[in-house]
């Protein structure tokens, strides 16, 4: 907290120093809607020690008036009494009786105002004592934090009629602004979808991630949990991991697009053990395309057997490492975990069989969608990000030819396989279901769906996960239809092309690109001045995030 002023007295002149705090940088979403900003905040303290030195009974009335206006009781055992606080310094000054002004010290600090609804609290995070303690505020604390306070120095001269002049002005060095990849309005719509699905399926929790396929930029990051399980929790992905495994097996030549498998509905991965891996039902003789679309466990285990026999367990392990499982994605959020991918030295005798069907491995949702995205992104892994213009890893994990082939198989999952309920008329969709038991032997399941789709020529990769929906046993019944609803939400959002913003009175929003009809809605919050005769805003003063009750918009 900074002192607003201090006066150095001499016989003939006074010097007043006004401290200007450096503010923390603003955070914007991808559309330049303001998500977080700092504003000046004033706090008034009554100096009881100073008051005692100059006390006389005539000040009693003013003291009672001060206590009444601020709703406080002065404790004369304390050196200072906090009497009030406000965003506007005049609100404090008006309440201070003139005879007591010299006993009141007004200090200036800043308060952080952030959008914390719809899961944004876990993304943006919190600030305490000017330092970020969670979310993006913590990761980018030094970047956002104010750099150096400024000040204005006035000199007053003369015995009776004092004339004041500014002798020095040093502007503050504020923190840097940050722009996220998140679309806060789309986030709102997807969060509502997740909460609706949680209620519909009577689930413990629901999570949804939406990513731009080609860039790895996260547009929405949602969970109904009270903590960010998308980076700090892990799941066994079940069959959702099969396309990733099959893609690697194809590139290694272990299988081909014409490979066939005989599925009797069960398999013993180790002949000397009674452990049995089963399918929902026998699939008979099937090809690779059918094995993926019908999510056949037996085909995946047999493929893994061939791979391990030819290349060894270490190669199977390296496949998952290549897709960054067991490693941080380094998304810009604190507390991310690596998940669980055991070294082959620590494998059980059957882990080689369980890994390709999504067991014996723990992955975070952000790891899983990023790995799956590699298939949709022509075989190129790109690390996820929620910050525009940040560094991202890019490297090829499978060949372009294999990526194209697996995408054909994933399209068949929607047309003829377990993902039929993810269909949306008129939209090309590909994807994969995944179901895993949360605990062996119980009827609690983690249900996932990973997929890709295109809206207005933009490619998106999405993931939904539903924990323990009551009365359901398959992802095809829960996660697939939820993914369909996700596509509809995204389609409606981008095709309606409507501009909405979260309005905080007194904090200027970004209105560039708006039309006259949309601007007029803001007149209930701001005084609008129009320049030009057009219908669209191409420039605005002040800039988004500024403190003002007036906005000048330039039209063309």
VOTIPA-135710 format. One line per field, with one value per residue (C-alpha): residue number from 1; residue in one letter; y, x, z. Coordinates in Angstrom, 1 decimal, padded with zeros to 4 digits. Example, Ala and Ser with C-alpha at 12.3 -4.5 7.8 and 13.67 -1.06 7.14 Angstrom:
2
resi <- 1;2
resn <- A;S
Y <- -004.5;-001.1
X <- 012.3;013.7
Z <- 007.8;007.1
//
This chain:
556
resi <- 1;2;3;4;5;6;7;8;9;10;11;12;13;14;15;16;17;18;19;20;21;22;23;24;25;26;27;28;29;30;31;32;33;34;35;36;37;38;39;40;41;42;43;44;45;46;47;48;49;50;51;52;53;54;55;56;57;58;59;60;61;62;63;64;65;66;67;68;69;70;71;72;73;74;75;76;77;78;79;80;81;82;83;84;85;86;87;88;89;90;91;92;93;94;95;96;97;98;99;100;101;102;103;104;105;106;107;108;109;110;111;112;113;114;115;116;117;118;119;120;121;122;123;124;125;126;127;128;129;130;131;132;133;134;135;136;137;138;139;140;141;142;143;144;145;146;147;148;149;150;151;152;153;154;155;156;157;158;159;160;161;162;163;164;165;166;167;168;169;170;171;172;173;174;175;176;177;178;179;180;181;182;183;184;185;186;187;188;189;190;191;192;193;194;195;196;197;198;199;200;201;202;203;204;205;206;207;208;209;210;211;212;213;214;215;216;217;218;219;220;221;222;223;224;225;226;227;228;229;230;231;232;233;234;235;236;237;238;239;240;241;242;243;244;245;246;247;248;249;250;251;252;253;254;255;256;257;258;259;260;261;262;263;264;265;266;267;268;269;270;271;272;273;274;275;276;277;278;279;280;281;282;283;284;285;286;287;288;289;290;291;292;293;294;295;296;297;298;299;300;301;302;303;304;305;306;307;308;309;310;311;312;313;314;315;316;317;318;319;320;321;322;323;324;325;326;327;328;329;330;331;332;333;334;335;336;337;338;339;340;341;342;343;344;345;346;347;348;349;350;351;352;353;354;355;356;357;358;359;360;361;362;363;364;365;366;367;368;369;370;371;372;373;374;375;376;377;378;379;380;381;382;383;384;385;386;387;388;389;390;391;392;393;394;395;396;397;398;399;400;401;402;403;404;405;406;407;408;409;410;411;412;413;414;415;416;417;418;419;420;421;422;423;424;425;426;427;428;429;430;431;432;433;434;435;436;437;438;439;440;441;442;443;444;445;446;447;448;449;450;451;452;453;454;455;456;457;458;459;460;461;462;463;464;465;466;467;468;469;470;471;472;473;474;475;476;477;478;479;480;481;482;483;484;485;486;487;488;489;490;491;492;493;494;495;496;497;498;499;500;501;502;503;504;505;506;507;508;509;510;511;512;513;514;515;516;517;518;519;520;521;522;523;524;525;526;527;528;529;530;531;532;533;534;535;536;537;538;539;540;541;542;543;544;545;546;547;548;549;550;551;552;553;554;555;556
resn <- X;X;X;X;X;X;X;X;X;X;X;X;X;X;X;X;X;X;X;X;X;X;X;X;X;X;X;X;X;X;X;X;X;X;X;X;X;X;X;X;X;X;X;X;X;X;X;X;X;X;X;X;X;X;X;X;X;X;X;X;X;X;X;X;X;X;X;X;X;X;X;X;X;X;X;X;X;X;X;X;X;X;X;X;X;X;X;X;X;X;X;X;X;X;X;X;X;X;X;X;X;X;X;X;X;X;X;X;X;X;X;X;X;X;X;X;X;X;X;X;X;X;X;X;X;X;X;X;X;X;X;X;X;X;X;X;X;X;X;X;X;X;X;X;X;X;X;X;X;X;X;X;X;X;X;X;X;X;X;X;X;X;X;X;X;X;X;X;X;X;X;X;X;X;X;X;X;X;X;X;X;X;X;X;X;X;X;X;X;X;X;X;X;X;X;X;X;X;X;X;X;X;X;X;X;X;X;X;X;X;X;X;X;X;X;X;X;X;X;X;X;X;X;X;X;X;X;X;X;X;X;X;X;X;X;X;X;X;X;X;X;X;X;X;X;X;X;X;X;X;X;X;X;X;X;X;X;X;X;X;X;X;X;X;X;X;X;X;X;X;X;X;X;X;X;X;X;X;X;X;X;X;X;X;X;X;X;X;X;X;X;X;X;X;X;X;X;X;X;X;X;X;X;X;X;X;X;X;X;X;X;X;X;X;X;X;X;X;X;X;X;X;X;X;X;X;X;X;X;X;X;X;X;X;X;X;X;X;X;X;X;X;X;X;X;X;X;X;X;X;X;X;X;X;X;X;X;X;X;X;X;X;X;X;X;X;X;X;X;X;X;X;X;X;X;X;X;X;X;X;X;X;X;X;X;X;X;X;X;X;X;X;X;X;X;X;X;X;X;X;X;X;X;X;X;X;X;X;X;X;X;X;X;X;X;X;X;X;X;X;X;X;X;X;X;X;X;X;X;X;X;X;X;X;X;X;X;X;X;X;X;X;X;X;X;X;X;X;X;X;X;X;X;X;X;X;X;X;X;X;X;X;X;X;X;X;X;X;X;X;X;X;X;X;X;X;X;X;X;X;X;X;X;X;X;X;X;X;X;X;X;X;X;X;X;X;X;X;X;X;X;X;X;X;X;X;X;X;X;X;X;X;X;X;X;X;X;X;X;X;X;X;X;X;X;X;X;X;X;X;X;X;X;X;X;X;X;X;X;X;X;X;X;X;X;X;X;X;X;X;X;X;X;X;X;X
Y <- 000.0;003.4;006.8;009.1;012.2;013.7;017.3;018.7;022.0;025.0;028.6;029.8;026.8;023.3;020.3;017.8;014.4;012.3;008.7;006.9;003.1;000.9;-001.3;-005.0;-005.7;-006.5;-010.0;-010.3;-013.2;-013.9;-011.4;-008.7;-008.9;-007.8;-010.7;-009.1;-005.6;-003.6;-000.3;002.3;001.7;004.3;003.5;006.2;005.9;008.2;009.1;008.9;009.8;013.0;013.8;013.5;016.0;018.7;017.6;020.2;019.8;021.7;018.7;016.3;017.1;016.6;013.3;012.0;013.1;011.3;008.1;008.4;009.0;006.1;003.8;003.2;003.7;005.2;003.2;005.6;002.7;002.2;004.3;004.2;003.4;002.3;004.3;003.6;002.6;003.4;003.2;007.0;009.2;011.9;009.4;009.4;013.1;014.2;012.2;013.8;016.9;019.8;020.2;016.6;016.4;016.9;013.8;011.5;009.8;008.5;005.7;004.3;000.7;-001.3;-004.1;-006.8;-007.3;-010.5;-012.6;-015.6;-017.3;-020.3;-021.9;-018.8;-018.6;-021.7;-020.3;-016.7;-017.4;-015.1;-012.2;-011.6;-008.6;-007.8;-011.3;-014.0;-017.1;-019.3;-019.8;-017.7;-014.9;-017.1;-018.4;-015.0;-013.1;-011.3;-010.4;-009.0;-007.4;-003.6;-002.6;000.7;003.3;006.8;010.2;013.8;016.5;019.9;022.9;025.5;029.0;032.1;033.0;033.4;032.8;029.7;029.0;025.4;024.2;020.7;020.4;016.7;014.0;010.4;008.1;004.6;001.6;-000.8;-004.5;-006.0;-007.0;-010.6;-012.1;-015.6;-018.1;-018.7;-017.4;-016.3;-016.2;-019.6;-020.8;-019.6;-021.6;-024.8;-024.5;-024.3;-027.5;-029.3;-028.4;-029.4;-032.8;-033.4;-033.1;-035.1;-038.1;-037.6;-037.7;-036.8;-034.4;-033.4;-031.9;-030.4;-029.1;-027.4;-026.9;-025.5;-028.5;-026.7;-024.4;-026.2;-023.1;-023.9;-022.1;-023.5;-025.4;-026.5;-028.8;-028.9;-030.0;-027.3;-028.0;-028.1;-031.8;-031.2;-030.6;-031.9;-035.1;-038.2;-040.9;-044.3;-043.4;-046.8;-047.3;-043.6;-044.3;-047.0;-044.8;-043.4;-046.9;-048.3;-045.3;-046.1;-049.8;-048.9;-046.8;-049.6;-052.1;-054.3;-054.1;-052.8;-051.3;-054.8;-056.7;-058.9;-060.2;-063.1;-062.0;-064.6;-062.1;-062.8;-063.4;-064.5;-062.3;-064.6;-068.3;-069.1;-066.6;-066.6;-063.0;-062.6;-059.5;-059.4;-057.5;-056.7;-059.5;-061.6;-059.6;-062.6;-062.0;-058.3;-056.0;-053.0;-050.5;-052.6;-053.2;-049.4;-048.6;-051.4;-050.7;-054.3;-055.0;-058.4;-056.8;-054.2;-056.9;-059.1;-056.1;-055.3;-058.9;-058.7;-055.4;-056.5;-059.8;-058.0;-054.8;-055.4;-053.8;-050.8;-049.8;-050.0;-047.7;-045.3;-045.0;-043.5;-041.4;-040.0;-038.8;-037.1;-039.3;-039.4;-035.8;-032.3;-030.6;-027.3;-025.6;-022.3;-023.3;-024.2;-027.6;-029.7;-033.3;-035.8;-038.6;-042.2;-044.1;-046.8;-047.7;-051.3;-052.4;-051.9;-053.5;-056.5;-059.5;-058.1;-054.4;-054.7;-056.0;-053.4;-050.3;-050.4;-050.6;-047.6;-049.3;-049.4;-045.8;-042.5;-039.5;-036.0;-034.8;-032.1;-034.8;-037.0;-034.4;-033.1;-036.6;-037.3;-034.0;-035.2;-037.6;-034.9;-032.5;-034.6;-036.5;-033.5;-033.1;-029.5;-028.7;-027.0;-023.3;-020.8;-017.8;-016.2;-016.0;-018.4;-021.0;-024.4;-027.7;-029.1;-032.4;-035.3;-038.4;-040.4;-040.1;-038.1;-041.2;-043.0;-039.9;-039.8;-043.5;-043.4;-040.4;-042.5;-045.1;-042.5;-041.2;-044.8;-044.8;-042.0;-043.5;-047.2;-047.7;-046.8;-043.1;-043.0;-040.8;-038.1;-037.3;-033.8;-033.5;-031.6;-031.8;-034.1;-035.7;-038.2;-039.5;-042.3;-043.5;-044.6;-046.4;-047.4;-048.8;-046.4;-049.3;-053.0;-054.8;-051.9;-050.3;-046.8;-045.7;-042.9;-042.1;-040.2;-039.1;-037.5;-036.1;-033.6;-031.4;-028.4;-025.2;-022.4;-024.0;-024.0;-027.4;-028.2;-031.0;-031.7;-033.9;-034.7;-036.8;-037.8;-039.4;-042.0;-041.3;-043.2;-046.0;-046.0;-048.4;-047.3;-044.1;-044.5;-043.8;-040.8;-039.2;-039.6;-037.7;-035.1;-034.5;-034.0;-031.3;-029.7;-029.5;-027.8;-025.3;-024.4;-024.2;-022.0;-019.7;-019.2;-019.2;-016.7;-014.3;-012.2;-010.1;-010.3;-009.0;-009.1;-005.5;-004.0;-000.4;002.0;-000.4;000.1;-003.0;-003.8;-002.7;-002.7;-004.4;-003.7;-002.2;000.7;-001.5;-003.4;-000.2;001.5;-001.3;000.0;003.4;002.0;001.6;004.3;007.8;007.1;009.7;008.9;010.2;009.5;008.4;004.7;001.7;-000.2;000.7;000.7;002.7;003.5;005.9;005.0;001.5;-001.6;-002.1;001.7;003.3;005.6;006.2;007.6;006.0;007.7;005.3;006.0;004.7;003.7
X <- 000.0;001.3;000.9;-001.1;000.7;003.1;003.9;007.3;006.9;009.2;008.5;007.8;006.9;005.4;006.2;003.4;004.3;001.6;002.5;001.1;001.0;002.1;-000.8;-000.8;-001.2;-004.6;-005.7;-007.8;-009.5;-008.8;-011.5;-009.9;-012.7;-011.3;-010.9;-008.9;-007.7;-006.4;-007.9;-006.8;-008.3;-008.2;-008.1;-008.5;-006.7;-007.3;-004.0;-005.0;-001.4;-001.4;-005.0;-004.1;-001.3;-003.7;-006.9;-009.3;-012.9;-014.2;-013.2;-015.5;-018.5;-016.4;-015.1;-018.6;-019.6;-016.6;-017.6;-021.2;-020.4;-017.9;-019.8;-016.8;-015.7;-012.3;-010.1;-007.7;-005.5;-004.5;-002.0;-004.0;-007.7;-008.9;-012.1;-013.1;-012.2;-013.5;-012.6;-013.3;-011.2;-013.9;-016.2;-013.8;-013.0;-016.7;-017.2;-014.2;-015.2;-012.9;-011.5;-010.3;-008.7;-005.2;-005.6;-006.7;-004.1;-005.4;-003.4;-003.7;-003.4;-005.0;-007.6;-007.8;-011.2;-011.5;-014.1;-014.4;-017.6;-018.0;-014.8;-012.7;-011.5;-009.4;-007.9;-007.3;-006.5;-006.3;-004.0;-003.0;-000.9;-000.2;001.2;-000.6;-001.2;-003.1;-003.9;-002.4;-001.9;000.6;002.4;002.8;003.2;006.4;005.2;001.9;003.1;003.6;007.2;007.8;005.6;005.4;005.0;004.0;005.7;004.0;005.7;003.6;005.1;003.9;002.8;-000.9;-002.1;000.0;000.6;001.2;003.3;004.3;008.0;008.4;006.3;007.4;004.8;004.4;005.6;002.7;002.7;002.4;-000.9;-001.6;-003.9;-005.3;-006.5;-009.7;-012.9;-014.7;-018.2;-017.8;-016.4;-019.7;-021.8;-019.7;-019.7;-023.5;-023.5;-021.2;-023.4;-026.5;-024.9;-023.8;-027.4;-028.8;-026.6;-026.4;-022.6;-020.0;-018.4;-018.2;-015.2;-014.9;-011.9;-012.0;-008.8;-007.9;-006.5;-003.8;-002.6;-003.1;-004.8;-007.3;-010.6;-012.4;-011.3;-014.2;-014.8;-017.7;-015.2;-014.0;-010.4;-008.7;-008.8;-007.9;-004.3;-004.1;-006.1;-005.6;-007.9;-007.5;-008.6;-009.9;-010.5;-010.0;-006.2;-006.5;-006.2;-002.9;-001.6;-002.8;-001.3;002.2;001.7;000.9;004.0;006.1;004.7;003.3;-000.1;-001.5;-004.8;-005.7;-004.9;-007.6;-008.3;-010.3;-012.2;-013.9;-014.8;-011.9;-008.2;-005.6;-002.6;-000.4;-001.0;000.2;-002.1;-005.8;-006.2;-008.7;-009.4;-012.9;-015.0;-018.7;-019.4;-017.4;-016.7;-015.7;-013.3;-012.8;-010.5;-008.6;-011.3;-013.9;-011.7;-011.4;-015.1;-016.4;-013.6;-012.5;-010.1;-008.9;-007.6;-005.6;-004.1;-003.1;-001.5;000.4;001.6;003.0;004.7;006.3;007.4;009.1;010.5;010.3;008.4;010.7;009.4;005.8;006.8;008.5;005.3;003.4;006.4;006.5;003.0;004.1;002.3;004.1;005.4;004.1;002.5;003.7;000.4;000.5;-001.3;000.3;000.2;000.1;001.0;002.8;000.2;001.4;003.4;005.6;009.0;009.0;011.3;008.3;005.6;003.6;003.4;000.2;000.8;001.9;-001.7;-003.5;-001.7;-003.2;-006.7;-006.2;-005.5;-002.2;-001.7;-002.9;-003.3;-004.5;-007.3;-005.0;-002.4;-005.0;-006.6;-003.2;-002.0;-005.2;-004.9;-001.7;-003.7;-006.1;-003.1;-001.5;000.6;002.2;002.2;001.8;001.8;-001.4;-001.5;-003.9;-001.6;-001.4;002.1;003.6;006.3;004.9;006.6;006.0;007.3;006.1;004.9;003.3;003.5;001.1;000.0;-000.9;-002.7;-004.9;-005.7;-006.5;-008.8;-010.7;-011.2;-012.3;-014.9;-016.2;-016.6;-019.2;-020.9;-021.0;-019.4;-019.7;-019.8;-023.1;-024.8;-022.1;-023.5;-024.7;-026.4;-024.3;-021.1;-018.1;-017.2;-014.6;-013.9;-013.4;-015.2;-013.5;-014.9;-012.9;-013.8;-012.9;-012.3;-012.1;-015.3;-017.6;-020.1;-018.5;-017.1;-015.1;-016.5;-014.6;-015.0;-012.4;-013.2;-012.7;-015.0;-015.0;-017.1;-016.7;-013.5;-011.9;-010.8;-011.5;-010.5;-012.7;-012.8;-015.5;-015.2;-018.0;-017.2;-019.5;-022.8;-025.5;-027.2;-024.9;-022.1;-020.8;-019.3;-021.4;-024.5;-023.2;-020.0;-020.9;-024.2;-022.6;-019.9;-022.8;-024.2;-020.7;-020.6;-024.0;-022.9;-019.8;-021.8;-024.5;-021.8;-019.8;-022.7;-024.8;-021.9;-023.2;-021.1;-021.6;-019.4;-019.3;-019.9;-018.4;-019.7;-016.7;-014.4;-014.3;-015.0;-013.6;-016.2;-014.1;-016.1;-019.5;-022.4;-024.6;-027.3;-024.9;-023.2;-026.5;-027.1;-024.1;-025.7;-027.2;-023.7;-021.6;-022.0;-021.3;-019.9;-020.1;-017.6;-018.3;-021.3;-020.7;-022.3;-019.3;-016.7;-013.1;-011.6;-012.4;-011.1;-010.2;-008.8;-010.4;-009.7;-009.5;-011.4;-014.0;-017.7;-017.4;-016.5;-015.8;-016.4;-015.3;-017.6;-017.0
Z <- 000.0;-001.0;000.8;-001.4;-000.2;002.3;003.0;003.9;005.7;005.7;006.7;003.1;001.0;001.0;-001.1;-001.9;-003.3;-004.9;-005.4;-008.4;-008.1;-011.0;-011.9;-012.7;-016.5;-018.0;-019.2;-022.3;-024.1;-027.8;-028.8;-026.6;-024.1;-020.7;-018.2;-015.5;-014.6;-011.7;-010.6;-008.0;-004.6;-001.7;002.0;004.7;008.1;011.2;012.9;016.6;017.8;015.8;016.8;020.6;020.2;018.8;020.6;022.0;023.1;020.0;017.9;019.7;017.5;014.3;015.6;016.2;012.7;011.3;013.1;012.0;008.3;008.1;010.5;012.7;016.3;016.8;019.1;020.8;021.9;018.3;016.5;013.3;012.7;009.3;008.8;005.1;001.6;-001.9;-005.6;-005.8;-003.6;-003.5;-001.9;001.1;001.1;001.2;004.5;006.3;008.3;007.3;010.8;010.8;007.4;008.6;010.9;008.0;005.8;002.5;001.1;-002.4;-003.5;-006.2;-006.5;-009.0;-010.8;-012.7;-014.5;-012.3;-013.6;-015.9;-014.8;-015.6;-012.0;-012.4;-015.7;-014.6;-011.0;-008.0;-006.8;-003.2;-002.2;-005.8;-006.5;-008.5;-006.3;-008.8;-012.5;-015.2;-012.7;-010.9;-014.0;-015.5;-012.2;-013.0;-016.5;-015.3;-012.1;-011.9;-012.5;-010.8;-009.1;-010.4;-008.7;-009.1;-007.0;-006.4;-004.9;-003.1;-002.3;-000.6;002.9;002.5;-001.1;-002.1;-005.7;-006.7;-009.7;-010.8;-010.5;-011.4;-013.0;-013.2;-014.8;-013.3;-015.2;-015.3;-015.8;-019.2;-020.7;-021.6;-024.3;-023.9;-026.5;-024.5;-026.0;-022.8;-024.3;-025.9;-022.5;-020.9;-023.3;-023.0;-019.2;-019.2;-021.4;-018.9;-015.9;-017.8;-018.7;-015.2;-014.0;-017.0;-016.4;-012.6;-012.9;-010.4;-012.8;-016.4;-018.3;-021.8;-023.8;-027.1;-029.1;-032.5;-034.4;-036.4;-033.6;-030.4;-029.0;-026.3;-026.9;-023.9;-020.8;-018.6;-015.6;-013.2;-010.5;-008.0;-009.0;-012.5;-013.1;-016.7;-015.7;-012.1;-012.3;-014.4;-015.8;-017.4;-021.0;-022.0;-025.7;-026.5;-026.6;-029.3;-032.4;-031.0;-030.4;-033.8;-035.6;-034.2;-035.0;-038.6;-038.9;-037.5;-040.0;-037.2;-038.9;-042.2;-043.2;-044.5;-041.2;-039.8;-036.3;-034.9;-031.8;-029.7;-027.1;-024.7;-024.5;-021.9;-022.5;-020.4;-020.8;-017.3;-015.6;-015.1;-016.1;-018.9;-021.1;-022.5;-025.0;-024.8;-027.3;-029.8;-033.0;-035.1;-038.0;-038.4;-040.3;-038.7;-039.7;-038.0;-034.9;-034.4;-035.1;-032.9;-030.3;-030.1;-027.2;-028.5;-031.7;-029.8;-027.5;-030.4;-032.1;-029.0;-028.7;-032.3;-031.6;-028.3;-029.9;-032.8;-031.1;-027.3;-024.4;-024.6;-028.0;-026.7;-023.9;-026.3;-028.4;-025.4;-024.5;-028.1;-027.7;-024.5;-022.0;-018.7;-019.3;-018.8;-021.7;-020.2;-020.7;-018.9;-015.7;-012.3;-010.8;-013.9;-013.3;-015.5;-015.1;-014.8;-017.4;-015.7;-017.0;-018.5;-015.7;-013.4;-015.6;-014.5;-016.8;-018.5;-018.6;-022.3;-023.0;-020.9;-022.2;-025.8;-024.4;-022.0;-018.7;-016.7;-017.6;-016.1;-018.4;-017.8;-020.1;-021.6;-022.4;-024.0;-026.3;-027.3;-028.3;-030.1;-031.9;-033.5;-035.7;-036.8;-037.4;-040.1;-037.6;-036.0;-032.2;-031.1;-027.4;-026.0;-025.1;-023.5;-024.2;-027.6;-029.2;-026.6;-027.4;-028.4;-029.2;-032.7;-034.0;-036.1;-034.3;-037.2;-040.9;-042.9;-044.7;-041.5;-040.1;-043.1;-042.9;-039.2;-039.8;-042.2;-039.5;-037.0;-039.4;-039.6;-035.8;-036.3;-039.3;-038.3;-034.9;-031.3;-032.0;-033.9;-031.3;-031.9;-035.3;-036.3;-039.6;-042.2;-040.3;-041.0;-037.7;-036.7;-033.2;-030.7;-027.6;-024.4;-021.3;-018.3;-014.9;-012.1;-009.7;-010.8;-010.1;-009.4;-011.8;-011.8;-015.1;-016.7;-020.1;-022.7;-026.3;-028.5;-031.9;-034.6;-036.7;-038.9;-038.5;-041.1;-042.5;-039.0;-037.6;-034.0;-031.7;-028.7;-025.7;-023.2;-020.1;-017.7;-014.3;-013.0;-014.7;-012.8;-014.7;-017.7;-018.7;-022.1;-023.4;-026.6;-024.5;-022.7;-024.0;-027.7;-027.5;-025.3;-027.9;-030.4;-028.1;-028.0;-031.7;-031.8;-029.2;-031.2;-034.5;-033.0;-031.5;-034.7;-037.2;-035.3;-035.3;-032.5;-030.3;-026.5;-023.8;-020.0;-019.0;-015.8;-015.5;-015.5;-017.3;-021.0;-023.1;-026.6;-029.1;-032.3;-035.1;-033.5;-035.4;-034.3;-033.0;-030.7;-029.5;-028.5;-026.0;-024.1;-023.5;-020.3;-018.9;-020.7;-022.3;-026.0;-028.4;-032.1;-034.7;-038.4;-040.4;-040.8;-039.1;-037.8;-035.2;-036.4;-033.5;-029.9;-027.2;-024.5;-025.2;-023.8;-020.1;-019.3;-016.4;-017.9;-018.0;-021.5;-024.8;-028.2;-031.1;-034.7;-037.4;-041.0
//
